[in-house]
Amino acid sequence: MNYKSKAITLTYSKQGESSIICKIFTAQQGLQTFIIKGVRSSKSNKKLGLFQALQLVKINATYSEKRGLQYLSEISVEEPIANEKINMHKNFIAVFIAEITAKVLQENEQNIPLFNFIWNTKKELYLTDNLSDNFVLLFMLNLSKHLGFYPSIDNANATYFNLETAEFSNDSLNLNIYLDKEKSTILKSLLQGKEVKIEQKIKSELLKDIMQFFHLNHYNLQNITSHLIIESLRV
């Protein structure tokens, strides 16, 4: 089946001497894995930059249920963003978002609300001059909403946040699944839309806690390394 679709590039790995295998989130077919032959050759009519993290593109592709790797005939930029090549901090955040998105998606499952969320997140990332210091944390929390396990604030007056039940509670019997009082208070503020200044060490710990929150809700985020770069750059 041939189709045309808006799409978001996520991650790629080298294949052979000149090809890549690329994961692309398409509006029409959901997550797809493509083999892009010869793209790393100087003679290719497809530029490797088109497959960098979170490029907003349009594609012409072929889908077959019998193939694990799909074929891409055309790709071009749908929404160019002028400053994305010169802001390395934002570029690392884009890599993180792309890696996380590739991990949580299921192949061949269309999800237009989630697609639009990632599309608009990319635009917000690069078009906002004064980006929130908590952008990455807020992205993860908003992503959990699209995946169906957004934290509940029904019991917001309680002291501790339970990573397993996604609720606030006054009990903290199992420290492995409860945030401490300080981080629970910070999380509560983020969920309530408050801008809060977070010490870098606590922010790094909270990001890891939220990744555990995803794991407890059956989303495996192992082998994600870009968050370590983000932490080292203090963004």
VMD Tcl script that draws the C-alpha trace (Angstrom):
set ca {
  {0.00 0.00 0.00}
  {1.35 3.40 -1.01}
  {0.53 6.37 1.20}
  {1.48 9.98 1.89}
  {1.63 11.31 5.43}
  {2.95 13.96 7.77}
  {5.62 12.35 9.92}
  {8.15 12.91 12.68}
  {11.60 11.36 12.48}
  {12.75 9.74 15.71}
  {15.94 7.64 15.75}
  {18.19 5.91 13.27}
  {21.09 3.48 13.22}
  {23.68 2.78 10.55}
  {23.13 -0.19 8.27}
  {25.97 -1.44 6.10}
  {28.28 1.07 4.46}
  {25.78 3.70 3.35}
  {22.27 2.90 4.59}
  {20.30 3.51 7.79}
  {17.38 1.97 9.62}
  {15.12 4.76 10.81}
  {12.10 4.87 13.11}
  {9.54 7.43 11.95}
  {6.24 8.33 13.63}
  {3.69 8.78 10.83}
  {0.27 10.34 11.20}
  {-1.33 7.71 8.98}
  {0.40 4.45 9.93}
  {1.78 5.15 13.40}
  {5.35 4.12 14.16}
  {7.16 2.67 11.16}
  {10.67 1.32 10.72}
  {12.24 2.10 7.36}
  {15.34 0.92 5.57}
  {16.83 3.96 3.80}
  {19.38 2.70 1.31}
  {22.42 4.73 0.32}
  {21.47 7.82 2.34}
  {24.98 8.13 3.78}
  {26.44 8.26 0.30}
  {27.38 11.65 -1.17}
  {25.36 10.73 -4.27}
  {22.09 10.18 -2.38}
  {19.14 12.44 -3.18}
  {18.00 12.07 0.45}
  {20.01 14.08 2.97}
  {20.92 12.50 6.29}
  {19.85 15.66 8.10}
  {16.24 14.86 7.21}
  {16.44 11.90 9.61}
  {17.79 13.75 12.65}
  {15.66 13.69 15.80}
  {12.22 15.32 15.58}
  {12.30 16.57 12.00}
  {8.77 17.57 10.94}
  {8.45 16.04 7.49}
  {6.09 14.71 4.88}
  {6.73 11.32 3.32}
  {5.67 9.11 0.46}
  {6.06 5.51 1.55}
  {4.98 1.93 1.02}
  {3.50 -0.25 3.77}
  {3.35 -4.04 3.71}
  {2.25 -6.25 6.61}
  {4.68 -8.91 5.37}
  {7.75 -6.70 5.81}
  {9.39 -5.66 9.04}
  {11.33 -2.90 7.32}
  {9.26 -0.56 5.17}
  {10.35 1.47 2.14}
  {10.41 5.24 1.84}
  {10.32 6.77 -1.63}
  {10.19 10.49 -0.78}
  {10.82 12.69 2.25}
  {10.86 16.47 2.59}
  {10.63 19.06 5.36}
  {7.03 19.99 6.19}
  {7.72 22.72 8.76}
  {11.26 24.15 8.71}
  {12.40 25.76 11.96}
  {15.16 28.30 11.44}
  {17.14 28.12 14.67}
  {17.17 24.38 15.40}
  {20.73 23.87 14.08}
  {22.38 26.42 16.35}
  {20.90 25.66 19.77}
  {22.71 22.56 20.98}
  {20.85 22.42 24.32}
  {17.52 22.24 22.54}
  {18.94 19.72 20.10}
  {19.85 17.39 22.96}
  {16.35 17.78 24.39}
  {14.99 16.87 20.94}
  {17.10 13.70 20.93}
  {15.73 12.79 24.36}
  {12.12 13.35 23.28}
  {12.69 11.32 20.12}
  {14.25 8.42 22.04}
  {11.43 8.35 24.58}
  {8.77 8.54 21.86}
  {10.33 5.67 19.93}
  {10.29 3.57 23.10}
  {6.64 4.12 24.06}
  {5.04 3.68 20.63}
  {3.72 0.43 19.19}
  {4.39 -0.33 15.54}
  {1.53 0.26 13.10}
  {-0.83 1.86 15.65}
  {-2.25 5.18 14.50}
  {-2.53 7.74 17.31}
  {-3.38 11.19 16.00}
  {-3.63 12.95 19.41}
  {-0.20 11.65 20.42}
  {1.22 12.51 16.99}
  {-0.06 16.07 17.29}
  {1.35 16.33 20.82}
  {4.86 15.36 19.68}
  {4.58 17.61 16.61}
  {3.57 20.61 18.72}
  {6.18 19.80 21.38}
  {8.90 20.08 18.73}
  {7.55 23.46 17.63}
  {7.29 24.70 21.22}
  {10.84 23.55 21.96}
  {12.40 25.59 19.17}
  {10.03 28.53 18.85}
  {9.86 29.46 22.54}
  {12.51 32.04 23.46}
  {12.29 31.59 27.24}
  {11.88 27.85 27.56}
  {10.87 26.55 30.98}
  {13.76 25.08 32.96}
  {11.41 22.18 33.64}
  {10.54 21.51 29.98}
  {11.78 17.91 30.02}
  {9.91 17.03 33.22}
  {6.72 18.62 31.89}
  {7.08 16.75 28.61}
  {7.28 13.43 30.43}
  {4.24 14.20 32.56}
  {2.19 15.34 29.56}
  {3.29 12.25 27.65}
  {1.96 10.07 30.47}
  {-1.41 11.75 29.99}
  {-1.50 10.64 26.34}
  {-0.53 7.12 27.38}
  {-3.28 6.89 29.99}
  {-1.55 7.05 33.37}
  {-1.25 10.76 34.19}
  {-0.76 11.36 37.94}
  {-3.92 12.06 39.90}
  {-4.13 15.18 42.08}
  {-7.45 14.21 43.63}
  {-5.65 13.76 46.95}
  {-3.23 16.65 46.46}
  {-3.13 17.52 50.16}
  {-1.38 14.23 50.90}
  {2.38 14.17 51.49}
  {3.89 11.48 49.26}
  {3.48 10.44 45.63}
  {3.08 6.76 44.86}
  {4.80 5.94 41.55}
  {2.91 2.67 41.19}
  {-0.66 3.92 41.75}
  {-0.03 7.46 40.36}
  {-1.67 8.97 43.45}
  {-0.68 11.11 46.40}
  {-0.87 9.41 49.77}
  {0.03 9.99 53.42}
  {1.66 6.56 53.59}
  {5.20 5.80 52.43}
  {5.68 2.19 53.46}
  {7.70 1.19 50.38}
  {10.36 3.81 49.70}
  {11.11 2.28 46.30}
  {7.76 3.37 44.88}
  {7.18 6.57 46.85}
  {8.76 9.95 46.22}
  {10.05 11.68 49.32}
  {8.28 14.75 50.68}
  {10.43 17.29 48.81}
  {10.09 15.67 45.40}
  {6.39 14.97 45.97}
  {5.84 18.66 46.67}
  {7.72 19.63 43.50}
  {5.77 17.15 41.42}
  {2.51 18.49 42.84}
  {3.50 22.03 41.80}
  {4.33 20.88 38.27}
  {1.00 19.08 37.96}
  {-0.80 22.22 39.13}
  {0.88 24.30 36.44}
  {3.12 26.26 38.78}
  {6.58 27.42 37.72}
  {8.96 26.06 40.31}
  {12.73 26.44 40.65}
  {14.30 23.01 41.13}
  {17.84 22.37 42.28}
  {19.74 20.52 39.53}
  {20.47 17.45 41.67}
  {16.80 17.11 42.60}
  {15.72 17.70 39.01}
  {17.99 14.88 37.82}
  {16.62 12.54 40.49}
  {13.05 13.48 39.66}
  {13.60 12.77 35.96}
  {14.85 9.29 36.88}
  {11.85 8.85 39.18}
  {9.47 9.75 36.37}
  {11.22 7.26 34.10}
  {10.65 4.64 36.81}
  {7.01 5.77 36.87}
  {6.83 4.86 33.18}
  {8.46 1.50 33.88}
  {5.91 0.72 36.58}
  {3.22 1.44 34.00}
  {4.72 -1.09 31.57}
  {6.81 1.24 29.40}
  {10.40 0.09 29.22}
  {12.74 3.08 28.93}
  {15.97 1.13 29.33}
  {19.02 2.19 27.30}
  {17.90 5.81 27.14}
  {21.14 7.76 27.47}
  {20.29 11.26 26.23}
  {18.92 12.28 29.66}
  {22.47 11.98 31.01}
  {23.62 14.56 28.45}
  {20.74 16.84 29.41}
  {21.71 16.54 33.08}
  {25.36 17.31 32.36}
  {24.38 20.43 30.42}
  {22.03 21.54 33.21}
  {19.11 22.27 30.88}
}
mol new
graphics top color blue
foreach p $ca { graphics top sphere $p radius 0.5 }
foreach p [lrange $ca 0 end-1] q [lrange $ca 1 end] { graphics top cylinder $p $q radius 0.2 }
display resetview
